[in-house]
Amino acid sequence: MSEQHDEAHTGPIKTPRQFLLMVVFSFILPVFIIIGLVYYVTSHHKPAMGASNAEEATAARIQKVGVIQVKDANRPLKSGEDVFKGQCAACHASGAAGAPKFGDSAAWGPRIKTGYPALLNSALKGKNAMAAQGGGEHDDVEIGRAVVYMANAAGAKFADPAPAAK
């Protein structure tokens, strides 16, 4: 039962040199091929560093995430008409995107019935296609004055909002 195997275990690798070549061709060479392909694919369409204004490119890369806006708290508040002309007229003068036209009593009637606080809330936070107006160029009181101006032109009897006491 004890059979002697005189045959040596043989395989395709017979010398250490063959083993090293197999390692190089099996593992190391494919890694370098992949790295070369990645470099080749990503090297196109790269703008050269410093090709345009380097200062602008640096400023764009390190720009701030947020912006602090400092306003003069003592400036005189704009009237409702001025705010309407500067901010609201783009949509409310023509009725764009479903906005009620300035002075259109039929369109403004149901909105006026909701009251001034609801109209102001819609203006400040946005409604339907209208973007939020609060926190922009105009103070909330000025936006309120524009709401009163538009609503009163359509038949409401709202009083202009007073600025908050300091």
C-alpha positions in Angstrom: 0.0 0.0 0.0 2.9 2.3 0.3 3.6 3.3 -3.1 6.6 5.5 -3.7 6.1 8.4 -6.0 9.4 9.0 -7.7 7.9 11.7 -9.9 8.7 15.2 -8.8 5.9 17.6 -8.5 6.3 19.9 -11.4 4.5 23.0 -12.6 5.0 25.8 -15.1 7.5 27.6 -12.8 10.8 25.7 -12.5 13.3 28.5 -11.6 13.3 31.5 -9.3 13.8 33.7 -12.3 10.6 32.4 -13.9 8.8 33.0 -10.6 9.9 36.6 -10.5 8.8 37.2 -14.1 5.4 35.6 -13.4 4.9 38.0 -10.4 5.9 41.0 -12.5 3.7 40.1 -15.4 0.7 39.0 -13.2 0.6 41.8 -10.6 2.9 44.7 -11.1 2.6 45.2 -14.8 -1.3 45.4 -14.8 -1.1 48.0 -12.0 1.2 50.2 -14.1 -1.1 49.7 -17.1 -4.1 50.8 -15.1 -2.3 53.9 -13.8 -1.2 54.8 -17.3 -4.7 54.5 -18.6 -6.2 56.6 -15.8 -3.6 59.3 -16.4 -4.3 59.2 -20.2 -8.0 59.5 -19.7 -7.9 62.3 -17.2 -5.1 64.3 -18.7 -7.2 65.8 -21.5 -9.1 69.1 -21.2 -7.2 70.3 -18.1 -6.8 74.0 -18.1 -3.2 74.9 -17.5 -2.5 76.4 -14.1 -2.0 80.1 -14.4 -3.3 80.2 -18.0 -5.9 82.8 -16.9 -5.7 85.3 -14.1 -4.2 83.3 -11.2 -5.6 85.7 -8.6 -9.2 85.2 -9.8 -8.7 81.4 -10.0 -7.4 81.4 -6.4 -10.2 83.6 -5.2 -12.8 81.3 -6.8 -11.3 78.2 -5.2 -11.2 79.7 -1.7 -14.4 81.7 -1.8 -16.6 81.9 1.3 -19.6 79.7 1.8 -21.8 82.4 3.2 -21.9 86.2 3.0 -22.6 88.7 5.7 -24.5 91.7 4.4 -24.3 94.9 6.5 -27.1 97.4 6.0 -27.4 100.9 7.3 -30.1 100.6 10.1 -30.6 104.3 10.0 -31.4 104.7 6.3 -34.9 105.9 5.5 -37.3 103.1 4.6 -38.5 103.0 1.1 -42.1 103.5 0.3 -44.4 100.7 -0.9 -44.4 102.2 -4.4 -40.6 102.3 -4.6 -40.3 98.7 -3.5 -43.1 97.6 -5.9 -41.3 99.3 -8.8 -37.9 97.8 -7.8 -38.9 94.3 -6.7 -42.5 93.4 -7.5 -43.4 95.1 -10.8 -41.5 92.5 -12.9 -44.3 89.9 -12.2 -47.2 91.9 -10.8 -47.3 94.5 -13.5 -47.7 91.9 -16.3 -49.3 89.0 -14.4 -46.3 86.7 -15.1 -46.4 83.2 -13.7 -49.9 83.6 -12.3 -49.2 86.7 -10.2 -52.2 88.9 -9.7 -51.9 92.1 -11.7 -51.5 95.4 -10.0 -54.9 97.0 -9.5 -56.9 93.9 -10.5 -59.7 93.8 -7.9 -61.0 90.4 -9.1 -57.6 88.7 -8.7 -56.7 90.5 -5.5 -60.1 90.1 -3.8 -59.7 86.6 -2.4 -56.2 87.4 -1.3 -57.2 90.6 0.5 -59.9 88.6 2.4 -57.1 86.5 4.0 -55.8 89.6 5.6 -52.6 91.6 5.7 -50.7 89.1 7.9 -51.3 86.2 5.4 -50.3 88.4 2.5 -47.2 89.5 4.2 -46.3 85.9 5.1 -46.7 84.8 1.5 -44.5 87.7 0.3 -41.8 87.1 2.9 -41.7 83.2 2.6 -42.8 82.8 -1.0 -45.9 81.2 -2.5 -46.4 79.2 -5.7 -44.1 80.6 -8.3 -43.2 83.7 -6.3 -39.8 83.4 -4.5 -39.4 84.5 -0.9 -38.8 88.2 -0.7 -37.7 88.3 2.9 -34.0 88.7 3.7 -33.1 90.3 0.4 -32.3 93.9 -0.6 -35.4 95.3 1.2 -36.3 95.2 4.9 -39.3 93.2 5.9 -41.2 96.5 6.7 -40.5 97.7 3.2 -41.8 94.4 1.8 -44.9 94.9 4.0 -45.3 98.4 2.6 -45.2 97.0 -1.0 -47.9 94.5 0.0 -50.1 97.2 1.4 -49.5 99.3 -1.8 -50.5 96.5 -4.1 -53.5 95.4 -2.0 -54.8 99.0 -1.5 -54.6 99.6 -5.3 -57.0 96.7 -5.7 -59.5 97.9 -3.1 -58.1 97.0 0.4 -57.9 99.5 3.2 -54.7 98.3 4.9 -52.5 100.7 6.9 -48.8 101.0 6.2 -46.8 99.0 8.6 -44.7 100.9 11.1 -41.0 100.2 11.5 -40.1 98.1 14.6 -39.1 100.1 17.7 -35.4 100.1 18.3 
